[in-house]
Amino acid sequence: MDHLTARFDFAYINPGFDNFVSIERKIKEGFNVVIIIENDLQREDNFYTTQFYPFSAFVFKNRIKQYNKMKNLVKLAPHLVRSQKVFYPDYSLNSKYYAIIADYFFENTYQFKSQTISKGTRSIFSNLRMTASRGIYFQEYTVNISRFYIEVLKYLHKTGVEVFVNCSFKLDGEKLIFIAPAKEIQISQVIWGNNLQKNIYEFSTEAPRKFSMFVNDSLGKFRFKEDNGYLQVEPMSDLESYSKSDMMALVGSYFQLNFGELQVKKKNIFQFSLNALSSLYTSITKGLPCTFGNADFGDMFELCREKFDLAKQCGISFPEFQVLFHRYGEGIDEMIEIAYEKINERRDSESIWADVESEYQKKYEWKI
């Protein structure tokens, strides 16, 4: 396609997940669509954790509806969804019974079903203050939404959508002019995306590895999680802003802080809607490009072990391999082939897999 003369009906700039539903609809209606992303794609893993635990009997019906929508998302890319034990500090004497009922409806089978944590059985939470001495350890799911975003882009690209990544541009009437490299396209309508920027509060206190906790505080609802050795706190509401002292008091009520310095950084959080993704599932009937054929969520662990048996000769540990498997899905087969080529060339296993991942991204994900 000659981008100097190409004309598109719609240009979506920095689209969010809700926009993908609209893009899919317009493609089926015969419109020409272009997607423009100003920055590079978010390469690091960005996880969204479900919150299916019913705090009360009044929300149980809604939780079941959410769970059914989640099952549709899993069918699109089962390797991007993993079970995650989440701690809910105890707010009600009925919590244990809510958890038992939820285990039944949600078919929770990961390791153990819900656990009631008390003062005598909280060794896995030994660095929490006694305010969290009781609660429910409940099975939720964590979704790699940054990878999900990329895979939807790849799917749309296969259906004929033009995708431009890491582009500076300016609008001039019906012209969209790229700065570098210099080129322009004709567009009839521009639709700005709905990605969000949200403050993530990061603390230098030790949290258990893969720890996740939802807190319902007088300040609001928050998700606590461990990330690379740090504790990150994510406000569930995008409408509220919090002072440093508020956040210090909140976290200090659950954790012993190593020191008083609070680090705050901006992190790109996709606007994530189970409703939107459930709608998207109805039109993507064969899964996303990364999906393993007819394999489902229950097949992922054994499939990962099977693929690792092929890859381990190239000097990668199972935990490291799991990250790549759950990041790239079916693409892991090609990555293993690349790894064998490189190990035959230089016999240096330590540097191989970073190069393998970079090479794979350049080939399939518009990596510059």
Residue, then its C-alpha position, 0 to 999 in steps of 0.5 A: m500500500d502506498h502510504l502517501t496516497a492511502r485513504f482510511d475511513f477511520a483512524y484510531i489513535n492510542p486505542g483502548f480495549d473498548n475501541f477494539v470492539s468498535i474497530e472490529r465492527k467497522i471492519k465487518e461493515g467494510f470500512n478501512v481502518v488505521i490504528i496509530i500508537e504514538n509510543d512503543l507498545q508496552r513490552e513489560d508484563n502488566f497484569y490485571t487481577t480479577q476480584f470475584y470474591p463476594f464481599s456480601a450475598f448482595v453482590f454474588k449474582n453480579r460476580i457470577k456474571q463477571y466470571n462467565k465473561m471472564k471465561n470468554l476471555v480465557k478462550l481467546a488466549p488461555h495462556l495469558v490467564r493464570s490462577q492467582k491466590v489473593f488475600y482478602p482481609d476479613y470484613s465479615l463473620n460470613s466470609k468463610y461461607y461466601a468463599i465456600i459458595a464461590d469456590y463451588f460456582f467458580e469451580n476453583t481447583y487451583q492447589f487448595k480451595s479458599q483458605t481461612i487465615s487465622k493467627g495460627t496459620r498465617s506463616i505465609f503472611s508473617n511480614l503483615r501486621m496483625t490487622a491482617s491476621r484474619g482473612i480469606y485466601f481466595q482463588e482469583y485470576t490474573v490476566n497479562i493485559s499488556r500482552f493481550y493488547i498486543e495480540v489483539l493488535k496482531y489479530l486486527h492487523k491480520t484482518g486488514v487493519e493498518v497498524f503504526v507504532n511509535c509514531s510522531f504525527k500532526l493532524d492537518g484537516e483530513k491529512l495525518i502527517f507522520i514526522a519520521p519517517a516523513k509520509e502522510i495518509q488521508i483520513s475521514q474521521v479520527i477517534w481518540g482512544n481511551n487508554l488511562q494513566k494511573n498513579i501506582y504507588e510503590f513502597s520499599t517494603e518486602a512483600p511475599r513473592k507473587f503476593s496480592m491483596f485487595v483492601n476495602d479501606s475508608l479511603g477507598k478500594f486498593r490492590f496491593k501486589e508484589d512486583n520485582g521485590y517492591l510492594q505496589v498499591e493501585p487505587m481501584s478508582d480513577l477519580e480519586s487522588y491521595s496524599k503521600s501521608d494517606m498512602m503511608a498510613l494505609v500501607g503502614s496499617y498492613f506492613q512494616l515499612n523499611f523506610g519512610e520514603l514513598q516512590v510514586k510513578k506513572k504507569n500505563i494502565f489499560q482501560f480494561s473492561l470484561n464487558a468489552l472483551s466478552s463482546l470481542y470474543t463473539s467475533i473472534t471465534k478462532g482465538l488470538p494469533c498466539t493461542f495454541g490451537n484447541a488447547d484450553f486453560g486446563d492444558m496450559f501447565e502440561l503444555c508448558r512442561e512439554k515445551f520446556d523439555l524441548a527448550k531446556q537444552c538451550g540453557i533456560s530454567f523452568p521459571e524463566f521459560q514459564v514467563l516466555f510461555h505465558r507471554y508469547g503462547e504459540g510463538i514459543d515454538e519459533m522462539i525455541e527454534i531460534a534458540y537452537e540456532k543461536i546455541n549452535e553458533r556461540r554456545d553461550s546460553e546466558s545471553i541467548w534468550a534475551d536475543v531470542e525474545s528481541e528477534y521475535q518481537k522485531k519480526y511480529e510486533w512492529k519492534i523498532 
